[in-house]
């Protein structure tokens, strides 16, 4: 019996599309374009030159001067967007380095704006954990993180980053109401054009471990489970995202990326705002470590991971592999 008789309709031969690389590219449902990638960068206020990070082989902590060189190279390869994290020379209880006019991120932004002008999009991570002596993302009172006291400092931090020239501020502290107070503070300061990319669904994840070594922001006591989300929860993410959207976020974010593709898809389906996904330090390290042992092909693993994140619905991808991706695309 022929297949047509058995099925009642002629079988379409999918292999015609699969036969040629250019045909597969033409019909692929997902493609990666470098304009949509953000490269996170660590700047160490004290450093004289760039230095390796033990927990993240291949990623560096930059000095102010080497930061400018790094961004210059990346821009030449086609990257445009850079997310800055600062490591201040001094930490204190109230994270004063986060909102100092000449803080490490503020100085970095000044330098990048002077050097690259409109060629770059500068994003600043708006959080306190790299700047507090205790390593928490907010103000600690009687052993606990005080949400409302923290909001005031987060708003101050965002305004100082925007005033220095950041295009996008990116609140990552997961304090309730942070998007609202930041939007109001920016507007009051006349910074109406500054966008907010909110870490809306940010899980309490072990995959941030390597970052905390890189940014020297490990909490000195307790953990972040009281303000970050429980990995067992999916619907809660929609509640968190909805609040951020109502408070005025311009871009939403899900973080980490690969372990939370279901959440990414849910947010994609429920909201119309641009959506970012953060492939975090632990996701980077897993690919890096496995490929350095020779058991994974690094480029294939990176591309497949980025396709999965894009396929699940991310418009914007933040990845420590963004610059390698740009190089591969130029090959
Ligand atoms: C600051 C912040 C963290 C990350 C981004 N912003 C650390 C944390 O919440 O502990 C993690 C990013 C990564 O792991 O690459 N709060």
py3Dmol code that shows the C-alpha trace and the ligand (Angstrom):
import py3Dmol

protein = """\
ATOM      1  CA  UNK A   1       0.000   0.000   0.000  1.00  0.00           C
ATOM      2  CA  UNK A   2       1.310   3.477  -0.798  1.00  0.00           C
ATOM      3  CA  UNK A   3       1.708   6.089   1.943  1.00  0.00           C
ATOM      4  CA  UNK A   4      -0.906   8.316   0.326  1.00  0.00           C
ATOM      5  CA  UNK A   5      -3.526   5.585   0.533  1.00  0.00           C
ATOM      6  CA  UNK A   6      -2.621   4.707   4.087  1.00  0.00           C
ATOM      7  CA  UNK A   7      -2.840   8.305   5.379  1.00  0.00           C
ATOM      8  CA  UNK A   8      -5.460   9.630   2.992  1.00  0.00           C
ATOM      9  CA  UNK A   9      -3.219  12.566   1.946  1.00  0.00           C
ATOM     10  CA  UNK A  10       0.134  12.913   0.224  1.00  0.00           C
ATOM     11  CA  UNK A  11       3.157  13.118   2.518  1.00  0.00           C
ATOM     12  CA  UNK A  12       5.011  16.426   2.340  1.00  0.00           C
ATOM     13  CA  UNK A  13       8.726  15.833   2.177  1.00  0.00           C
ATOM     14  CA  UNK A  14      10.285  17.966   4.912  1.00  0.00           C
ATOM     15  CA  UNK A  15      13.785  16.968   3.860  1.00  0.00           C
ATOM     16  CA  UNK A  16      13.574  19.288   0.841  1.00  0.00           C
ATOM     17  CA  UNK A  17      13.845  22.193   3.299  1.00  0.00           C
ATOM     18  CA  UNK A  18      16.466  20.433   5.393  1.00  0.00           C
ATOM     19  CA  UNK A  19      18.713  19.570   2.499  1.00  0.00           C
ATOM     20  CA  UNK A  20      20.590  22.830   2.082  1.00  0.00           C
ATOM     21  CA  UNK A  21      22.089  25.063   4.767  1.00  0.00           C
ATOM     22  CA  UNK A  22      20.829  28.261   3.115  1.00  0.00           C
ATOM     23  CA  UNK A  23      17.299  26.848   2.942  1.00  0.00           C
ATOM     24  CA  UNK A  24      17.418  25.929   6.607  1.00  0.00           C
ATOM     25  CA  UNK A  25      18.569  29.455   7.447  1.00  0.00           C
ATOM     26  CA  UNK A  26      15.818  30.977   5.300  1.00  0.00           C
ATOM     27  CA  UNK A  27      13.094  29.005   7.029  1.00  0.00           C
ATOM     28  CA  UNK A  28      14.446  28.968  10.583  1.00  0.00           C
ATOM     29  CA  UNK A  29      11.957  30.266  13.150  1.00  0.00           C
ATOM     30  CA  UNK A  30      14.621  31.912  15.277  1.00  0.00           C
ATOM     31  CA  UNK A  31      17.758  33.860  14.507  1.00  0.00           C
ATOM     32  CA  UNK A  32      20.215  35.721  16.699  1.00  0.00           C
ATOM     33  CA  UNK A  33      21.082  39.290  15.867  1.00  0.00           C
ATOM     34  CA  UNK A  34      23.815  41.084  17.701  1.00  0.00           C
ATOM     35  CA  UNK A  35      21.756  44.291  18.151  1.00  0.00           C
ATOM     36  CA  UNK A  36      19.699  42.394  20.712  1.00  0.00           C
ATOM     37  CA  UNK A  37      22.590  41.338  22.925  1.00  0.00           C
ATOM     38  CA  UNK A  38      23.811  43.001  26.094  1.00  0.00           C
ATOM     39  CA  UNK A  39      27.290  42.377  27.522  1.00  0.00           C
ATOM     40  CA  UNK A  40      27.634  42.675  31.317  1.00  0.00           C
ATOM     41  CA  UNK A  41      30.895  44.296  32.447  1.00  0.00           C
ATOM     42  CA  UNK A  42      32.496  44.512  35.897  1.00  0.00           C
ATOM     43  CA  UNK A  43      34.460  47.631  36.774  1.00  0.00           C
ATOM     44  CA  UNK A  44      36.802  47.621  39.755  1.00  0.00           C
ATOM     45  CA  UNK A  45      37.407  51.126  41.086  1.00  0.00           C
ATOM     46  CA  UNK A  46      40.743  50.159  42.628  1.00  0.00           C
ATOM     47  CA  UNK A  47      42.200  48.203  39.739  1.00  0.00           C
ATOM     48  CA  UNK A  48      45.033  49.626  37.637  1.00  0.00           C
ATOM     49  CA  UNK A  49      44.440  47.144  34.821  1.00  0.00           C
ATOM     50  CA  UNK A  50      42.034  44.346  33.940  1.00  0.00           C
ATOM     51  CA  UNK A  51      42.177  41.237  36.106  1.00  0.00           C
ATOM     52  CA  UNK A  52      40.834  37.687  35.737  1.00  0.00           C
ATOM     53  CA  UNK A  53      37.920  36.403  37.816  1.00  0.00           C
ATOM     54  CA  UNK A  54      38.538  32.972  39.372  1.00  0.00           C
ATOM     55  CA  UNK A  55      34.906  31.917  39.222  1.00  0.00           C
ATOM     56  CA  UNK A  56      34.359  33.038  35.619  1.00  0.00           C
ATOM     57  CA  UNK A  57      37.259  32.018  33.347  1.00  0.00           C
ATOM     58  CA  UNK A  58      37.347  34.232  30.267  1.00  0.00           C
ATOM     59  CA  UNK A  59      35.553  37.149  31.971  1.00  0.00           C
ATOM     60  CA  UNK A  60      37.558  40.067  33.368  1.00  0.00           C
ATOM     61  CA  UNK A  61      37.156  42.800  35.919  1.00  0.00           C
ATOM     62  CA  UNK A  62      38.131  46.060  34.254  1.00  0.00           C
ATOM     63  CA  UNK A  63      39.842  49.190  35.443  1.00  0.00           C
ATOM     64  CA  UNK A  64      38.360  52.462  34.183  1.00  0.00           C
ATOM     65  CA  UNK A  65      40.924  52.678  31.387  1.00  0.00           C
ATOM     66  CA  UNK A  66      40.734  49.056  30.294  1.00  0.00           C
ATOM     67  CA  UNK A  67      36.925  49.307  30.300  1.00  0.00           C
ATOM     68  CA  UNK A  68      37.110  51.892  27.539  1.00  0.00           C
ATOM     69  CA  UNK A  69      39.394  49.626  25.464  1.00  0.00           C
ATOM     70  CA  UNK A  70      37.123  46.636  25.982  1.00  0.00           C
ATOM     71  CA  UNK A  71      34.010  48.550  24.911  1.00  0.00           C
ATOM     72  CA  UNK A  72      35.877  49.926  21.892  1.00  0.00           C
ATOM     73  CA  UNK A  73      36.746  46.389  20.733  1.00  0.00           C
ATOM     74  CA  UNK A  74      33.192  45.183  21.292  1.00  0.00           C
ATOM     75  CA  UNK A  75      31.713  48.128  19.370  1.00  0.00           C
ATOM     76  CA  UNK A  76      34.006  47.315  16.445  1.00  0.00           C
ATOM     77  CA  UNK A  77      32.528  43.815  16.423  1.00  0.00           C
ATOM     78  CA  UNK A  78      28.966  45.164  16.329  1.00  0.00           C
ATOM     79  CA  UNK A  79      27.913  45.066  19.977  1.00  0.00           C
ATOM     80  CA  UNK A  80      26.069  48.106  21.261  1.00  0.00           C
ATOM     81  CA  UNK A  81      24.668  47.504  24.707  1.00  0.00           C
ATOM     82  CA  UNK A  82      26.675  47.190  27.919  1.00  0.00           C
ATOM     83  CA  UNK A  83      25.400  46.513  31.442  1.00  0.00           C
ATOM     84  CA  UNK A  84      27.699  47.926  34.114  1.00  0.00           C
ATOM     85  CA  UNK A  85      28.395  46.511  37.576  1.00  0.00           C
ATOM     86  CA  UNK A  86      30.731  48.378  39.913  1.00  0.00           C
ATOM     87  CA  UNK A  87      33.082  47.147  42.597  1.00  0.00           C
ATOM     88  CA  UNK A  88      33.701  50.193  44.824  1.00  0.00           C
ATOM     89  CA  UNK A  89      36.915  50.825  46.719  1.00  0.00           C
ATOM     90  CA  UNK A  90      34.942  51.203  49.958  1.00  0.00           C
ATOM     91  CA  UNK A  91      31.758  49.519  51.165  1.00  0.00           C
ATOM     92  CA  UNK A  92      29.557  50.734  54.021  1.00  0.00           C
ATOM     93  CA  UNK A  93      26.222  50.074  55.733  1.00  0.00           C
ATOM     94  CA  UNK A  94      24.341  52.528  53.514  1.00  0.00           C
ATOM     95  CA  UNK A  95      25.985  51.648  50.201  1.00  0.00           C
ATOM     96  CA  UNK A  96      27.110  55.228  49.644  1.00  0.00           C
ATOM     97  CA  UNK A  97      29.308  54.186  46.705  1.00  0.00           C
ATOM     98  CA  UNK A  98      26.173  53.231  44.762  1.00  0.00           C
ATOM     99  CA  UNK A  99      24.880  56.801  44.526  1.00  0.00           C
ATOM    100  CA  UNK A 100      28.070  58.866  44.848  1.00  0.00           C
ATOM    101  CA  UNK A 101      28.397  61.427  42.061  1.00  0.00           C
ATOM    102  CA  UNK A 102      31.895  60.102  41.434  1.00  0.00           C
ATOM    103  CA  UNK A 103      31.084  56.482  42.212  1.00  0.00           C
ATOM    104  CA  UNK A 104      32.687  53.759  40.122  1.00  0.00           C
ATOM    105  CA  UNK A 105      29.675  53.220  37.850  1.00  0.00           C
ATOM    106  CA  UNK A 106      29.039  56.955  37.492  1.00  0.00           C
ATOM    107  CA  UNK A 107      32.680  57.521  36.456  1.00  0.00           C
ATOM    108  CA  UNK A 108      32.498  54.578  34.057  1.00  0.00           C
ATOM    109  CA  UNK A 109      29.359  55.945  32.430  1.00  0.00           C
ATOM    110  CA  UNK A 110      30.955  59.396  32.071  1.00  0.00           C
ATOM    111  CA  UNK A 111      33.962  57.870  30.312  1.00  0.00           C
ATOM    112  CA  UNK A 112      31.868  55.741  27.948  1.00  0.00           C
ATOM    113  CA  UNK A 113      29.583  58.638  27.015  1.00  0.00           C
ATOM    114  CA  UNK A 114      32.592  60.911  26.346  1.00  0.00           C
ATOM    115  CA  UNK A 115      34.348  58.292  24.247  1.00  0.00           C
ATOM    116  CA  UNK A 116      31.534  56.608  22.338  1.00  0.00           C
ATOM    117  CA  UNK A 117      28.548  58.973  22.438  1.00  0.00           C
ATOM    118  CA  UNK A 118      25.567  57.577  20.564  1.00  0.00           C
ATOM    119  CA  UNK A 119      27.407  54.447  19.454  1.00  0.00           C
ATOM    120  CA  UNK A 120      26.690  52.709  22.719  1.00  0.00           C
ATOM    121  CA  UNK A 121      23.678  51.966  24.884  1.00  0.00           C
ATOM    122  CA  UNK A 122      24.644  52.094  28.527  1.00  0.00           C
ATOM    123  CA  UNK A 123      22.701  50.104  31.083  1.00  0.00           C
ATOM    124  CA  UNK A 124      23.429  50.375  34.790  1.00  0.00           C
ATOM    125  CA  UNK A 125      22.536  47.671  37.297  1.00  0.00           C
ATOM    126  CA  UNK A 126      20.680  49.461  40.066  1.00  0.00           C
ATOM    127  CA  UNK A 127      21.308  47.534  43.257  1.00  0.00           C
ATOM    128  CA  UNK A 128      23.096  47.997  46.558  1.00  0.00           C
ATOM    129  CA  UNK A 129      24.674  44.587  47.189  1.00  0.00           C
ATOM    130  CA  UNK A 130      28.052  45.415  45.657  1.00  0.00           C
ATOM    131  CA  UNK A 131      28.230  48.537  47.839  1.00  0.00           C
ATOM    132  CA  UNK A 132      26.999  47.385  51.255  1.00  0.00           C
ATOM    133  CA  UNK A 133      29.414  46.053  53.859  1.00  0.00           C
ATOM    134  CA  UNK A 134      26.941  43.232  54.644  1.00  0.00           C
ATOM    135  CA  UNK A 135      26.380  42.318  50.995  1.00  0.00           C
ATOM    136  CA  UNK A 136      22.575  42.570  50.999  1.00  0.00           C
ATOM    137  CA  UNK A 137      20.633  44.348  48.260  1.00  0.00           C
ATOM    138  CA  UNK A 138      19.060  46.817  50.701  1.00  0.00           C
ATOM    139  CA  UNK A 139      19.418  48.601  54.027  1.00  0.00           C
ATOM    140  CA  UNK A 140      19.670  46.250  57.010  1.00  0.00           C
ATOM    141  CA  UNK A 141      17.850  47.161  60.229  1.00  0.00           C
ATOM    142  CA  UNK A 142      17.814  44.850  63.234  1.00  0.00           C
ATOM    143  CA  UNK A 143      19.211  42.038  61.136  1.00  0.00           C
ATOM    144  CA  UNK A 144      16.576  42.351  58.403  1.00  0.00           C
ATOM    145  CA  UNK A 145      16.445  44.044  55.021  1.00  0.00           C
ATOM    146  CA  UNK A 146      14.161  47.078  55.331  1.00  0.00           C
ATOM    147  CA  UNK A 147      12.194  47.393  52.109  1.00  0.00           C
ATOM    148  CA  UNK A 148      11.092  51.028  52.361  1.00  0.00           C
ATOM    149  CA  UNK A 149      14.415  52.427  53.569  1.00  0.00           C
ATOM    150  CA  UNK A 150      16.066  50.584  50.699  1.00  0.00           C
ATOM    151  CA  UNK A 151      13.706  52.164  48.158  1.00  0.00           C
ATOM    152  CA  UNK A 152      14.994  55.656  48.934  1.00  0.00           C
ATOM    153  CA  UNK A 153      18.589  54.622  48.256  1.00  0.00           C
ATOM    154  CA  UNK A 154      17.689  52.689  45.113  1.00  0.00           C
ATOM    155  CA  UNK A 155      15.907  55.773  43.743  1.00  0.00           C
ATOM    156  CA  UNK A 156      18.948  57.921  44.547  1.00  0.00           C
ATOM    157  CA  UNK A 157      21.206  55.384  42.827  1.00  0.00           C
ATOM    158  CA  UNK A 158      19.067  55.285  39.683  1.00  0.00           C
ATOM    159  CA  UNK A 159      18.946  59.089  39.432  1.00  0.00           C
ATOM    160  CA  UNK A 160      22.722  59.389  39.813  1.00  0.00           C
ATOM    161  CA  UNK A 161      23.291  56.721  37.127  1.00  0.00           C
ATOM    162  CA  UNK A 162      20.851  58.391  34.734  1.00  0.00           C
ATOM    163  CA  UNK A 163      22.323  61.829  35.437  1.00  0.00           C
ATOM    164  CA  UNK A 164      25.760  60.440  34.570  1.00  0.00           C
ATOM    165  CA  UNK A 165      24.347  59.373  31.194  1.00  0.00           C
ATOM    166  CA  UNK A 166      22.943  55.847  31.525  1.00  0.00           C
ATOM    167  CA  UNK A 167      20.268  55.172  28.885  1.00  0.00           C
ATOM    168  CA  UNK A 168      18.649  52.436  30.937  1.00  0.00           C
ATOM    169  CA  UNK A 169      18.640  51.821  34.676  1.00  0.00           C
ATOM    170  CA  UNK A 170      18.067  48.283  35.757  1.00  0.00           C
ATOM    171  CA  UNK A 171      16.747  47.724  39.267  1.00  0.00           C
ATOM    172  CA  UNK A 172      17.739  44.246  40.468  1.00  0.00           C
ATOM    173  CA  UNK A 173      17.200  44.427  44.218  1.00  0.00           C
ATOM    174  CA  UNK A 174      13.681  42.901  44.102  1.00  0.00           C
ATOM    175  CA  UNK A 175      12.393  45.408  46.691  1.00  0.00           C
ATOM    176  CA  UNK A 176       8.627  45.902  46.483  1.00  0.00           C
ATOM    177  CA  UNK A 177       7.706  49.151  44.785  1.00  0.00           C
ATOM    178  CA  UNK A 178      11.198  49.827  43.390  1.00  0.00           C
ATOM    179  CA  UNK A 179      10.068  50.529  39.827  1.00  0.00           C
ATOM    180  CA  UNK A 180       7.473  53.072  40.954  1.00  0.00           C
ATOM    181  CA  UNK A 181       9.807  55.083  43.184  1.00  0.00           C
ATOM    182  CA  UNK A 182      12.559  55.023  40.582  1.00  0.00           C
ATOM    183  CA  UNK A 183      10.211  56.213  37.809  1.00  0.00           C
ATOM    184  CA  UNK A 184       8.948  59.057  40.012  1.00  0.00           C
ATOM    185  CA  UNK A 185      12.452  60.051  41.067  1.00  0.00           C
ATOM    186  CA  UNK A 186      13.713  60.061  37.462  1.00  0.00           C
ATOM    187  CA  UNK A 187      10.758  62.155  36.302  1.00  0.00           C
ATOM    188  CA  UNK A 188      11.206  64.621  39.181  1.00  0.00           C
ATOM    189  CA  UNK A 189      14.865  64.990  38.233  1.00  0.00           C
ATOM    190  CA  UNK A 190      13.893  65.767  34.632  1.00  0.00           C
ATOM    191  CA  UNK A 191      15.209  62.417  33.389  1.00  0.00           C
ATOM    192  CA  UNK A 192      12.035  61.404  31.606  1.00  0.00           C
ATOM    193  CA  UNK A 193      13.792  59.672  28.716  1.00  0.00           C
ATOM    194  CA  UNK A 194      15.708  57.222  30.869  1.00  0.00           C
ATOM    195  CA  UNK A 195      14.241  53.750  30.483  1.00  0.00           C
ATOM    196  CA  UNK A 196      13.753  51.204  33.242  1.00  0.00           C
ATOM    197  CA  UNK A 197      14.594  47.580  32.584  1.00  0.00           C
ATOM    198  CA  UNK A 198      13.320  45.806  35.620  1.00  0.00           C
ATOM    199  CA  UNK A 199      14.577  42.450  36.884  1.00  0.00           C
ATOM    200  CA  UNK A 200      10.902  41.549  37.281  1.00  0.00           C
ATOM    201  CA  UNK A 201      11.026  37.816  37.849  1.00  0.00           C
ATOM    202  CA  UNK A 202      14.301  37.256  39.621  1.00  0.00           C
ATOM    203  CA  UNK A 203      14.639  33.894  41.288  1.00  0.00           C
ATOM    204  CA  UNK A 204      16.691  33.100  44.407  1.00  0.00           C
ATOM    205  CA  UNK A 205      19.121  31.067  42.331  1.00  0.00           C
ATOM    206  CA  UNK A 206      22.335  29.202  43.071  1.00  0.00           C
ATOM    207  CA  UNK A 207      23.386  30.107  39.531  1.00  0.00           C
ATOM    208  CA  UNK A 208      24.423  33.596  40.748  1.00  0.00           C
ATOM    209  CA  UNK A 209      27.280  32.024  42.739  1.00  0.00           C
ATOM    210  CA  UNK A 210      30.105  32.895  40.310  1.00  0.00           C
ATOM    211  CA  UNK A 211      28.809  36.486  39.979  1.00  0.00           C
ATOM    212  CA  UNK A 212      28.997  37.024  43.716  1.00  0.00           C
ATOM    213  CA  UNK A 213      32.694  36.162  43.607  1.00  0.00           C
ATOM    214  CA  UNK A 214      33.165  38.475  40.603  1.00  0.00           C
ATOM    215  CA  UNK A 215      31.288  41.384  42.191  1.00  0.00           C
ATOM    216  CA  UNK A 216      32.367  40.611  45.742  1.00  0.00           C
ATOM    217  CA  UNK A 217      28.727  40.737  46.844  1.00  0.00           C
ATOM    218  CA  UNK A 218      28.134  37.557  48.814  1.00  0.00           C
ATOM    219  CA  UNK A 219      25.769  38.291  51.736  1.00  0.00           C
ATOM    220  CA  UNK A 220      27.713  38.186  55.010  1.00  0.00           C
ATOM    221  CA  UNK A 221      24.743  36.638  56.829  1.00  0.00           C
ATOM    222  CA  UNK A 222      21.479  35.007  55.773  1.00  0.00           C
ATOM    223  CA  UNK A 223      20.507  34.768  52.109  1.00  0.00           C
ATOM    224  CA  UNK A 224      18.375  36.583  49.527  1.00  0.00           C
ATOM    225  CA  UNK A 225      15.371  34.279  49.778  1.00  0.00           C
ATOM    226  CA  UNK A 226      13.250  36.874  51.562  1.00  0.00           C
ATOM    227  CA  UNK A 227      13.286  39.170  48.531  1.00  0.00           C
ATOM    228  CA  UNK A 228      14.077  36.929  45.544  1.00  0.00           C
ATOM    229  CA  UNK A 229      11.607  34.385  44.180  1.00  0.00           C
ATOM    230  CA  UNK A 230      11.146  30.724  45.073  1.00  0.00           C
ATOM    231  CA  UNK A 231      12.308  28.481  42.189  1.00  0.00           C
ATOM    232  CA  UNK A 232       9.285  26.256  42.765  1.00  0.00           C
ATOM    233  CA  UNK A 233       6.882  29.016  41.728  1.00  0.00           C
ATOM    234  CA  UNK A 234       5.729  29.763  38.208  1.00  0.00           C
ATOM    235  CA  UNK A 235       2.490  31.745  38.590  1.00  0.00           C
ATOM    236  CA  UNK A 236       4.103  34.047  41.149  1.00  0.00           C
ATOM    237  CA  UNK A 237       6.316  35.338  38.341  1.00  0.00           C
ATOM    238  CA  UNK A 238       3.269  36.697  36.511  1.00  0.00           C
ATOM    239  CA  UNK A 239       2.197  38.545  39.665  1.00  0.00           C
ATOM    240  CA  UNK A 240       5.638  40.105  40.060  1.00  0.00           C
ATOM    241  CA  UNK A 241       5.846  41.067  36.396  1.00  0.00           C
ATOM    242  CA  UNK A 242       2.378  42.586  36.422  1.00  0.00           C
ATOM    243  CA  UNK A 243       3.302  44.871  39.308  1.00  0.00           C
ATOM    244  CA  UNK A 244       6.444  46.057  37.513  1.00  0.00           C
ATOM    245  CA  UNK A 245       4.501  46.715  34.320  1.00  0.00           C
ATOM    246  CA  UNK A 246       1.901  48.716  36.267  1.00  0.00           C
ATOM    247  CA  UNK A 247       4.625  50.667  38.062  1.00  0.00           C
ATOM    248  CA  UNK A 248       6.064  51.794  34.732  1.00  0.00           C
ATOM    249  CA  UNK A 249       8.782  49.359  33.661  1.00  0.00           C
ATOM    250  CA  UNK A 250       9.761  49.819  30.007  1.00  0.00           C
ATOM    251  CA  UNK A 251      11.479  46.447  29.637  1.00  0.00           C
ATOM    252  CA  UNK A 252      10.725  43.304  31.640  1.00  0.00           C
ATOM    253  CA  UNK A 253      13.230  40.638  32.586  1.00  0.00           C
ATOM    254  CA  UNK A 254      13.337  37.014  33.628  1.00  0.00           C
ATOM    255  CA  UNK A 255      16.463  35.755  35.383  1.00  0.00           C
ATOM    256  CA  UNK A 256      18.160  33.246  35.238  1.00  0.00           C
ATOM    257  CA  UNK A 257      17.285  32.233  31.683  1.00  0.00           C
ATOM    258  CA  UNK A 258      17.692  28.550  30.833  1.00  0.00           C
ATOM    259  CA  UNK A 259      16.295  27.055  34.055  1.00  0.00           C
ATOM    260  CA  UNK A 260      13.243  29.374  33.697  1.00  0.00           C
ATOM    261  CA  UNK A 261      12.234  29.087  30.038  1.00  0.00           C
ATOM    262  CA  UNK A 262       8.662  28.248  31.096  1.00  0.00           C
ATOM    263  CA  UNK A 263       8.485  31.562  32.944  1.00  0.00           C
ATOM    264  CA  UNK A 264       9.918  33.389  29.959  1.00  0.00           C
ATOM    265  CA  UNK A 265       7.265  31.897  27.712  1.00  0.00           C
ATOM    266  CA  UNK A 266       4.483  32.803  30.167  1.00  0.00           C
ATOM    267  CA  UNK A 267       5.655  36.415  30.351  1.00  0.00           C
ATOM    268  CA  UNK A 268       6.001  36.559  26.551  1.00  0.00           C
ATOM    269  CA  UNK A 269       2.414  35.350  26.175  1.00  0.00           C
ATOM    270  CA  UNK A 270       0.893  37.659  28.795  1.00  0.00           C
ATOM    271  CA  UNK A 271       2.704  40.964  28.267  1.00  0.00           C
ATOM    272  CA  UNK A 272       3.444  43.189  25.272  1.00  0.00           C
ATOM    273  CA  UNK A 273       6.471  45.027  26.673  1.00  0.00           C
ATOM    274  CA  UNK A 274       9.967  44.190  25.397  1.00  0.00           C
ATOM    275  CA  UNK A 275      11.283  41.187  27.284  1.00  0.00           C
ATOM    276  CA  UNK A 276      14.848  40.462  28.362  1.00  0.00           C
ATOM    277  CA  UNK A 277      16.379  37.239  29.653  1.00  0.00           C
ATOM    278  CA  UNK A 278      19.623  37.100  31.650  1.00  0.00           C
ATOM    279  CA  UNK A 279      21.873  34.123  31.005  1.00  0.00           C
ATOM    280  CA  UNK A 280      23.596  34.395  34.372  1.00  0.00           C
ATOM    281  CA  UNK A 281      27.093  33.638  35.633  1.00  0.00           C
ATOM    282  CA  UNK A 282      26.356  30.015  36.604  1.00  0.00           C
ATOM    283  CA  UNK A 283      24.884  29.313  33.181  1.00  0.00           C
ATOM    284  CA  UNK A 284      28.033  30.770  31.635  1.00  0.00           C
ATOM    285  CA  UNK A 285      30.259  28.732  33.911  1.00  0.00           C
ATOM    286  CA  UNK A 286      28.486  25.446  33.189  1.00  0.00           C
ATOM    287  CA  UNK A 287      29.190  25.773  29.484  1.00  0.00           C
ATOM    288  CA  UNK A 288      32.692  27.099  30.070  1.00  0.00           C
ATOM    289  CA  UNK A 289      33.666  24.359  32.506  1.00  0.00           C
ATOM    290  CA  UNK A 290      32.170  21.500  30.502  1.00  0.00           C
ATOM    291  CA  UNK A 291      33.773  22.708  27.283  1.00  0.00           C
ATOM    292  CA  UNK A 292      37.160  23.266  28.894  1.00  0.00           C
ATOM    293  CA  UNK A 293      37.056  19.628  30.013  1.00  0.00           C
ATOM    294  CA  UNK A 294      36.537  18.733  26.364  1.00  0.00           C
ATOM    295  CA  UNK A 295      33.081  17.239  26.828  1.00  0.00           C
ATOM    296  CA  UNK A 296      31.024  19.974  25.136  1.00  0.00           C
ATOM    297  CA  UNK A 297      31.755  21.962  22.029  1.00  0.00           C
ATOM    298  CA  UNK A 298      31.692  25.512  23.394  1.00  0.00           C
ATOM    299  CA  UNK A 299      30.347  27.339  20.358  1.00  0.00           C
ATOM    300  CA  UNK A 300      27.609  24.776  19.683  1.00  0.00           C
ATOM    301  CA  UNK A 301      26.555  24.785  23.333  1.00  0.00           C
ATOM    302  CA  UNK A 302      26.441  28.588  23.454  1.00  0.00           C
ATOM    303  CA  UNK A 303      24.429  28.874  20.256  1.00  0.00           C
ATOM    304  CA  UNK A 304      21.971  26.178  21.306  1.00  0.00           C
ATOM    305  CA  UNK A 305      21.465  27.808  24.701  1.00  0.00           C
ATOM    306  CA  UNK A 306      20.896  31.218  23.088  1.00  0.00           C
ATOM    307  CA  UNK A 307      18.485  29.775  20.532  1.00  0.00           C
ATOM    308  CA  UNK A 308      16.465  28.202  23.321  1.00  0.00           C
ATOM    309  CA  UNK A 309      16.230  31.516  25.171  1.00  0.00           C
ATOM    310  CA  UNK A 310      15.270  33.343  22.005  1.00  0.00           C
ATOM    311  CA  UNK A 311      12.774  30.643  20.994  1.00  0.00           C
ATOM    312  CA  UNK A 312      11.066  30.901  24.399  1.00  0.00           C
ATOM    313  CA  UNK A 313      10.381  34.572  23.708  1.00  0.00           C
ATOM    314  CA  UNK A 314      13.262  36.844  24.752  1.00  0.00           C
ATOM    315  CA  UNK A 315      13.718  39.992  22.652  1.00  0.00           C
ATOM    316  CA  UNK A 316      16.875  40.984  24.492  1.00  0.00           C
ATOM    317  CA  UNK A 317      19.508  38.574  25.819  1.00  0.00           C
ATOM    318  CA  UNK A 318      22.044  39.529  28.457  1.00  0.00           C
ATOM    319  CA  UNK A 319      24.973  37.123  28.278  1.00  0.00           C
ATOM    320  CA  UNK A 320      28.644  36.927  29.220  1.00  0.00           C
ATOM    321  CA  UNK A 321      29.028  35.263  25.826  1.00  0.00           C
ATOM    322  CA  UNK A 322      27.758  38.338  23.895  1.00  0.00           C
ATOM    323  CA  UNK A 323      31.255  39.383  22.797  1.00  0.00           C
ATOM    324  CA  UNK A 324      32.262  35.854  21.726  1.00  0.00           C
ATOM    325  CA  UNK A 325      28.995  35.639  19.797  1.00  0.00           C
ATOM    326  CA  UNK A 326      29.838  38.893  18.026  1.00  0.00           C
ATOM    327  CA  UNK A 327      33.259  37.476  17.063  1.00  0.00           C
ATOM    328  CA  UNK A 328      31.704  34.243  15.779  1.00  0.00           C
ATOM    329  CA  UNK A 329      29.218  36.219  13.723  1.00  0.00           C
ATOM    330  CA  UNK A 330      32.056  38.198  12.129  1.00  0.00           C
ATOM    331  CA  UNK A 331      33.926  35.037  11.108  1.00  0.00           C
TER     332      UNK A 331
END
"""
ligand_1 = """\
16
LIG
C 22.543 42.217 41.967
C 22.675 41.227 40.857
C 23.034 39.872 40.915
C 23.121 39.431 39.599
C 22.770 40.504 38.793
N 22.487 41.597 39.594
C 23.414 39.027 42.059
C 22.457 38.546 43.052
O 21.266 38.829 43.036
O 22.948 37.858 43.940
C 23.548 38.062 39.163
C 24.005 37.950 37.760
C 24.762 36.715 37.432
O 24.787 35.711 38.172
O 25.380 36.726 36.362
N 21.572 42.004 42.872
"""
view = py3Dmol.view(width=600, height=400)
view.addModel(protein, "pdb")
view.setStyle({"model": 0}, {"cartoon": {"style": "trace"}})
view.addModel(ligand_1, "xyz")
view.setStyle({"model": 1}, {"stick": {}})
view.zoomTo()
view.show()
